[in-house]
Every structure is written in C-alpha cells, then in structure tokens.
Amino acid sequence: MDAVWDTIASLTERLDRHSTHRGDMRRVLQILKISEEAGEAAEAVIGAMGQNPRKGFSHTWDDVQAEVCDVITTAMVALQRLTPDARTVFAEHLDRVAKRDLAEGGGR
C-alpha cells in the first residue's frame, strides 16, 4: 500500500505545482472534486443500465469501474492535502472500521 500512497503523494505534488490556489481554497476545491467524480460515476451507472432515454446504453460497467477508481484517487488526494500523514490516518481509520464492522456480530 506504500507504493499507492507514494503515487498519491506524487500526484498531489504535481497538482499543487499547477494550482493557482493555496491553502484552504486548494483543499476545499479538492473536496468538491470528489463530488464531481462521484457524479461521473453515477452518470456511468445510469448509462450502463440504459436509463437515460436520450442516450440509451452510453456506458459499460468497465466505464463505471474507471469512474469509481477516479473517485477513490480523488479522495486519496484530498486526504493527502488535508494531512501530510494521510497514509497513517487512512490506515488507522480503516482499522477502526474493520474492528467495528467486521467483528463477530457485525458491530451490533
């Protein structure tokens, strides 16, 4: 997983070099970007199911997978922008979720 976070750190640095915004504005825009990407994933699901009468079957489930990957990548960049210790924050959060939801009884 370290290689993944190294890639995310590199992507974040590249995006930061090309951003005209600083600090909080950069973080806010990154959080908004998650919503944009989630909307594209939703659009792909609608297209994969042929539920847009104007467009019909405009996407495939492979398109949906790619859009979900974009959501995940964008969210990881957002976390990296929120904290320089993103990999640890995420690992600890995932551990808490696993202990809560995967414990015997499903956290009940």
GROMACS elastic network, one bead per residue, 0.5 to 0.9 nm:
[ bonds ]
;  ai    aj funct       b0    kb
    1     4     6  0.51717   500
    1     5     6  0.64895   500
    1     6     6  0.86704   500
    1    87     6  0.86187   500
    2     5     6  0.51240   500
    2     6     6  0.60283   500
    2     7     6  0.85930   500
    2    87     6  0.78195   500
    3     7     6  0.62154   500
    3     8     6  0.86310   500
    4     7     6  0.51610   500
    4     8     6  0.62964   500
    4     9     6  0.87093   500
    5     9     6  0.60537   500
    5    10     6  0.85121   500
    5    76     6  0.82042   500
    5    80     6  0.87390   500
    5    86     6  0.81713   500
    5    87     6  0.63562   500
    6     9     6  0.50760   500
    6    10     6  0.62529   500
    6    11     6  0.86526   500
    7    10     6  0.50385   500
    7    11     6  0.61215   500
    7    12     6  0.85276   500
    8    11     6  0.50132   500
    8    12     6  0.60439   500
    8    13     6  0.85564   500
    8    73     6  0.74708   500
    8    76     6  0.67784   500
    8    77     6  0.59958   500
    8    80     6  0.74866   500
    9    12     6  0.50733   500
    9    13     6  0.61721   500
    9    14     6  0.86287   500
    9    77     6  0.74414   500
    9    80     6  0.68152   500
    9    81     6  0.89994   500
    9    84     6  0.88641   500
   10    13     6  0.51027   500
   10    14     6  0.61800   500
   10    15     6  0.86100   500
   11    14     6  0.50832   500
   11    15     6  0.61196   500
   11    16     6  0.84782   500
   11    77     6  0.74675   500
   12    15     6  0.50908   500
   12    16     6  0.59923   500
   12    17     6  0.86235   500
   12    77     6  0.58710   500
   12    78     6  0.85004   500
   12    80     6  0.71828   500
   12    81     6  0.72911   500
   13    16     6  0.50035   500
   13    17     6  0.62521   500
   13    18     6  0.88706   500
   14    17     6  0.52229   500
   14    18     6  0.66598   500
   14    19     6  0.88582   500
   15    18     6  0.52654   500
   15    19     6  0.61261   500
   16    19     6  0.50866   500
   16    20     6  0.82827   500
   16    21     6  0.84273   500
   16    22     6  0.83823   500
   16    26     6  0.83075   500
   17    20     6  0.84102   500
   19    22     6  0.75901   500
   19    26     6  0.77373   500
   20    26     6  0.85383   500
   21    24     6  0.85496   500
   21    25     6  0.60962   500
   21    26     6  0.54235   500
   22    25     6  0.58900   500
   22    26     6  0.52927   500
   22    27     6  0.82436   500
   23    26     6  0.54790   500
   23    27     6  0.65679   500
   23    28     6  0.88552   500
   23    81     6  0.89166   500
   24    27     6  0.50650   500
   24    28     6  0.60561   500
   24    29     6  0.85536   500
   25    28     6  0.50475   500
   25    29     6  0.60875   500
   25    30     6  0.84955   500
   26    29     6  0.52720   500
   26    30     6  0.62162   500
   26    31     6  0.88057   500
   26    81     6  0.80994   500
   27    30     6  0.50592   500
   27    31     6  0.63222   500
   27    32     6  0.87150   500
   27    78     6  0.66711   500
   27    79     6  0.88978   500
   27    81     6  0.61086   500
   27    82     6  0.66799   500
   28    31     6  0.51843   500
   28    32     6  0.63148   500
   28    33     6  0.86494   500
   28    78     6  0.87622   500
   29    33     6  0.61312   500
   29    34     6  0.89162   500
   29    78     6  0.89984   500
   30    34     6  0.67329   500
   30    74     6  0.74520   500
   30    75     6  0.80286   500
   30    77     6  0.76187   500
   30    78     6  0.54838   500
   30    81     6  0.81148   500
   31    34     6  0.53458   500
   31    35     6  0.71873   500
   31    74     6  0.82950   500
   31    75     6  0.73952   500
   31    78     6  0.60447   500
   31    79     6  0.88867   500
   32    35     6  0.53006   500
   32    36     6  0.65373   500
   32    37     6  0.88890   500
   33    37     6  0.61937   500
   33    38     6  0.85167   500
   33    71     6  0.86112   500
   33    74     6  0.69657   500
   33    75     6  0.83799   500
   33    78     6  0.86800   500
   34    37     6  0.51949   500
   34    38     6  0.60943   500
   34    39     6  0.85919   500
   34    70     6  0.86503   500
   34    71     6  0.59325   500
   34    72     6  0.83086   500
   34    73     6  0.89953   500
   34    74     6  0.58129   500
   34    75     6  0.59462   500
   34    78     6  0.80820   500
   35    39     6  0.61189   500
   35    40     6  0.86723   500
   35    71     6  0.82062   500
   36    39     6  0.51389   500
   36    40     6  0.64831   500
   36    41     6  0.88687   500
   36    71     6  0.85585   500
   37    40     6  0.50166   500
   37    41     6  0.63495   500
   37    42     6  0.87053   500
   37    67     6  0.69206   500
   37    68     6  0.78981   500
   37    70     6  0.64401   500
   37    71     6  0.52606   500
   37    74     6  0.76414   500
   38    42     6  0.62217   500
   38    43     6  0.85846   500
   38    67     6  0.76071   500
   38    68     6  0.73088   500
   38    70     6  0.83733   500
   38    71     6  0.58721   500
   39    43     6  0.61045   500
   39    44     6  0.85714   500
   40    44     6  0.61666   500
   40    45     6  0.87025   500
   40    64     6  0.85914   500
   40    67     6  0.64302   500
   40    68     6  0.86186   500
   40    71     6  0.88343   500
   41    44     6  0.50504   500
   41    45     6  0.63350   500
   41    46     6  0.87404   500
   41    63     6  0.82440   500
   41    64     6  0.57635   500
   41    65     6  0.81490   500
   41    66     6  0.82228   500
   41    68     6  0.58328   500
   41    70     6  0.84729   500
   41    71     6  0.77623   500
   42    45     6  0.51050   500
   42    46     6  0.62783   500
   42    47     6  0.85543   500
   42    64     6  0.80318   500
   42    67     6  0.85972   500
   43    46     6  0.51281   500
   43    47     6  0.61187   500
   43    48     6  0.85491   500
   43    59     6  0.84995   500
   43    64     6  0.85484   500
   44    48     6  0.59252   500
   44    49     6  0.85045   500
   44    58     6  0.77292   500
   44    59     6  0.55229   500
   44    60     6  0.73058   500
   44    61     6  0.77647   500
   44    63     6  0.63432   500
   44    64     6  0.52454   500
   44    65     6  0.89900   500
   44    67     6  0.74184   500
   45    49     6  0.61571   500
   45    50     6  0.84856   500
   45    51     6  0.86700   500
   45    59     6  0.73980   500
   45    60     6  0.80103   500
   45    61     6  0.73328   500
   45    63     6  0.84192   500
   45    64     6  0.59922   500
   46    49     6  0.52235   500
   46    50     6  0.60937   500
   46    51     6  0.52228   500
   46    52     6  0.64984   500
   46    56     6  0.88983   500
   46    57     6  0.82159   500
   46    58     6  0.84151   500
   46    59     6  0.79737   500
   47    51     6  0.61816   500
   47    52     6  0.64772   500
   47    55     6  0.73808   500
   47    56     6  0.65541   500
   47    57     6  0.50598   500
   47    60     6  0.72321   500
   48    51     6  0.78697   500
   48    56     6  0.85017   500
   48    57     6  0.55779   500
   48    58     6  0.63819   500
   48    61     6  0.59550   500
   48    63     6  0.81169   500
   48    64     6  0.76405   500
   49    52     6  0.84256   500
   49    56     6  0.81622   500
   49    57     6  0.63975   500
   49    58     6  0.86358   500
   49    59     6  0.80821   500
   49    60     6  0.83615   500
   49    61     6  0.88803   500
   50    53     6  0.74250   500
   50    55     6  0.75049   500
   50    58     6  0.68898   500
   50    59     6  0.81199   500
   51    54     6  0.87843   500
   51    55     6  0.81573   500
   51    56     6  0.63184   500
   51    57     6  0.74235   500
   52    55     6  0.53646   500
   52    56     6  0.53855   500
   52    57     6  0.77428   500
   52    58     6  0.84142   500
   53    56     6  0.54913   500
   55    58     6  0.58380   500
   56    59     6  0.87874   500
   57    60     6  0.76971   500
   59    62     6  0.80464   500
   59    63     6  0.59594   500
   59    64     6  0.75277   500
   60    63     6  0.50815   500
   60    64     6  0.66015   500
   60    65     6  0.88537   500
   61    65     6  0.62378   500
   61    66     6  0.86321   500
   62    65     6  0.50265   500
   62    66     6  0.62948   500
   62    67     6  0.86806   500
   63    66     6  0.51055   500
   63    67     6  0.62209   500
   63    68     6  0.86526   500
   64    67     6  0.50883   500
   64    68     6  0.61375   500
   64    69     6  0.85596   500
   65    68     6  0.51468   500
   65    69     6  0.61955   500
   65    70     6  0.86807   500
   66    69     6  0.50434   500
   66    70     6  0.63037   500
   66    71     6  0.88069   500
   67    71     6  0.63604   500
   67    72     6  0.87635   500
   68    72     6  0.63211   500
   68    73     6  0.86432   500
   69    72     6  0.50663   500
   69    73     6  0.60942   500
   69    74     6  0.84621   500
   70    73     6  0.50891   500
   70    74     6  0.59552   500
   70    75     6  0.84382   500
   71    74     6  0.51656   500
   71    75     6  0.60808   500
   71    76     6  0.85832   500
   72    75     6  0.51091   500
   72    76     6  0.61442   500
   72    77     6  0.86551   500
   73    76     6  0.50882   500
   73    77     6  0.62504   500
   73    78     6  0.86126   500
   74    77     6  0.51141   500
   74    78     6  0.62040   500
   74    79     6  0.87415   500
   75    79     6  0.62454   500
   75    80     6  0.85813   500
   76    79     6  0.50824   500
   76    80     6  0.61601   500
   76    81     6  0.86140   500
   76    86     6  0.79555   500
   76    87     6  0.89334   500
   76    90     6  0.88787   500
   77    81     6  0.61851   500
   77    82     6  0.86471   500
   77    86     6  0.89194   500
   78    81     6  0.50654   500
   78    82     6  0.62689   500
   78    83     6  0.88221   500
   79    83     6  0.62504   500
   79    84     6  0.84277   500
   79    85     6  0.88160   500
   79    86     6  0.57036   500
   79    87     6  0.86349   500
   79    89     6  0.85766   500
   79    90     6  0.82057   500
   80    83     6  0.53560   500
   80    84     6  0.58226   500
   80    85     6  0.72448   500
   80    86     6  0.50094   500
   80    87     6  0.79301   500
   81    84     6  0.69494   500
   81    86     6  0.81627   500
   82    85     6  0.87592   500
   82    86     6  0.76141   500
   83    86     6  0.54017   500
   83    89     6  0.81796   500
   84    87     6  0.83667   500
   85    88     6  0.56026   500
   85    89     6  0.62462   500
   85    90     6  0.86962   500
   86    89     6  0.50350   500
   86    90     6  0.59674   500
   86    91     6  0.84246   500
   87    90     6  0.52431   500
   87    91     6  0.60531   500
   87    92     6  0.85721   500
   88    91     6  0.50285   500
   88    92     6  0.60070   500
   88    93     6  0.83832   500
   89    92     6  0.53201   500
   89    93     6  0.60972   500
   89    94     6  0.85835   500
   90    93     6  0.50251   500
   90    94     6  0.59907   500
   90    95     6  0.84366   500
   91    94     6  0.51370   500
   91    95     6  0.60868   500
   91    96     6  0.86961   500
   92    95     6  0.50203   500
   92    96     6  0.62973   500
   92    97     6  0.87095   500
   93    96     6  0.51302   500
   93    97     6  0.62541   500
   93    98     6  0.85913   500
   94    97     6  0.50143   500
   94    98     6  0.60310   500
   94    99     6  0.85317   500
   95    98     6  0.50526   500
   95    99     6  0.61140   500
   95   100     6  0.85108   500
   96    99     6  0.51451   500
   96   100     6  0.60761   500
   96   101     6  0.84915   500
   97   100     6  0.50679   500
   97   101     6  0.58231   500
   97   102     6  0.77884   500
   98   101     6  0.52354   500
   98   102     6  0.51000   500
   98   103     6  0.72350   500
   99   102     6  0.56559   500
   99   103     6  0.54781   500
   99   107     6  0.78453   500
  100   103     6  0.59659   500
  100   106     6  0.70712   500
  100   108     6  0.85278   500
  101   104     6  0.83778   500
  101   105     6  0.83020   500
  101   108     6  0.83594   500
  102   105     6  0.77954   500
  102   106     6  0.53298   500
  102   107     6  0.68589   500
  103   106     6  0.53555   500
  103   107     6  0.58658   500
  103   108     6  0.88337   500
  104   107     6  0.70569   500
  104   108     6  0.85615   500
  105   108     6  0.56722   500
